[in-house]
Amino acid sequence: MLNEIKKDAQARMHKCVEVLRHDLTKVRTGRASTALVDHLKVNYYGTDTPLTQVASVAITDARSIQITPWEKNMVGPVEKAILASDLGLTPNTAGTVIRINLPALTEERRRELGKHVAHEGENAKVAVRNVRRDALHQVKELLKDKSITEDEEKRAGEEIQKLTDKAIKEVDDVVKAKEQELLAI
């Protein structure tokens, strides 16, 4: 029973770190990345469809993304999706090819993005701590039901804390790596 609680807590903590990694791929650094537009939804015949399902997305050079819709009539909806997004980028259309040029990041914008990354990291840490709280609550319930002894409860609490410390260190490492990536010119 305790092993199941620990495995569940570990899996949920790992998921928190992975969600943070995924969310940080959307944060724009100085380089172009297809992950920047992966989350965009395009109105495809009345249905919101992921951009990657209606067009091919490629990196042409370090600062530009090229989007080629598979259907000619999808150029307009793809442009609208990019303009309506929170990216703050303007698409350039040439026939059926849409190019997005990424301007160089200013020092001020880098600092703003650094703060955003740190905030996302704190949210991930809160999520990890919530997982710890849930696991410790489950262990206390087992103690209350007399399913485990006080020694087992204390040992399980220490092991859950070790899992938490490990997950928080991973979050810190991910945030630090992203901040360094942002500050690199």
N, C-alpha and C positions, 0 to 999 in steps of 0.2 A: 504494500500500500504506500509506504513512504517513498519507495523507488519510483512509483508511478507519479507521485506528486512532484518529485525532483525532476524527472524526465519531462513532464509537462511544463514545469517552470522553465527549464533550460530551453525547450523548444520555443516557447513563447518569447523568451528573452532574445533568442537568436532571431526570431521573426521581427522583433522591434528593431534590431540592428540592421537587418536586411531592408526593412521599409525605409529606414533613414538613408541607407546607401542609395536606394532607388530614388527617393525624393531629391537627394543632392545631385543626381545626374541631370536634373532639370535646371539646376542653377548654372547660369551661363558664365563660363570663364572666357579667357581670351581666344580660345580655339573653338572652331565649329564642331558640333557633335549632332548626330542624328537624334540623340536622346532629347535634344532641345525641343523637337516637334513631335515626338512620339505620343505625347498625351493629347494632342489636338484631335478634335472630333469635327468631321465634315458632314454637312447635310447632303446625304446621298439618296436622292429620290424620297425625301421625307423622313429618312432615318439618320440619326447621328451615328456615323461610322468612323472608326479610327483612321487617321490619315494614311497609315501604312497599308490599309486595305483598299485604298482607292488610288494610290500613287506610289511611285518608287522614290525613295529619299536617298540622296547621295551627297557626299562631301566632295566638292570640286577642288578646293584648296583650304588653307588654314582658316580662312575667314568667310567662307561662303558655303551655303547649303543649296543643293539643286533638287527641286521637286518636279517630277514628271508624272502628271496624272495619266492613267491608262485610257481614259475617255476624254475626248476633246472638250465636251460640255462640262467637265468637272473643274476646269481652270478657274472659273468664277467662284464657285463655292469654296475651293481650296484657298483662294486669295482672301475671301471673306473670313474664313476660319482663322487665318494667320493674323489679319487685322484685328479681329475681335478678341484674340488671345491676350494673355497678360505678358507676352514677350516684349512688347514695345518695338517690334521690328516691322519694316515695310517691305513687302514683296515686290520684285521687279519681274514683269512678265514679258517674255519674248516668244510669241506664238503659243506653243503648248508647254513651254518650259518656264517654271517659276524659280527665280533665284532670290535667295535671302542673303544679303551682305551683312555681316556682323561688324559693327564699328568697334574700334579699340575701346577698351574699358578705361574710364577716367579713374583717377585715384579715389575720388569721392565715391564713385559707384562701386569700386572694389571694397571700400570700407563698409558701405551699405550691405553689399552681398555677404561680407564677412560676418556682420551682425546677424543677418538672416540665417546663415549657416550655424552660428552659435546658438541661435534661438531654436532651430530645428533639433540641434544636439540636446538641448535642455529638455525639449518635448520627448525625445527618445528616452532620456534618462528617467523622466517621470513615468513613462510607460513601463520601463524595466522595474522601477520601484513598485509600481502597482502590481506587477506580476509577483514580485517578492511578497508583497502584503497578502495577496490572495493565497499564495502557497503556505505562508506562515499561518494564515487563518485556517486552512484545511488541516494543517498539522495540529493546531490547537483543538480543533473539533475532534480529531482522533483521540487526543489526550482526554478530552472531556467525556468521550464515549468509553474510555478505559480500554481502547484498542492498542494503545502504546504506553510505554512508561515515560516518566519525566526525563530520564536520561536519553531515551530515544528522541524525545521531543527536542531536547537541547541540542543533540548531535545533528538532527535534521535541520534545525534552525541555523546552525553554524555552516552546514553544507549549502543551504540555500543562500546564505550571505556570501559565501565564496563564489557561487554562480552569479550573484548580483554584481559583485566587485569585478568579475571577469567581463561581464556584459557591459558595464559602465566604462571599463578600460577600452573595450572595443569601440564604443561610441566616441570616446575621446580621441582615439586614433583616427577614426573616420573623419571626424570634424577637423582635426589638426591637418590631415592630408588635404582636405578640400580647401581649407584656408590657405595653405601653402600654394596650392594650385591657383587660387585666386590672385594671390600676391605676386606670383611669377609673371614676369612681363614677356 
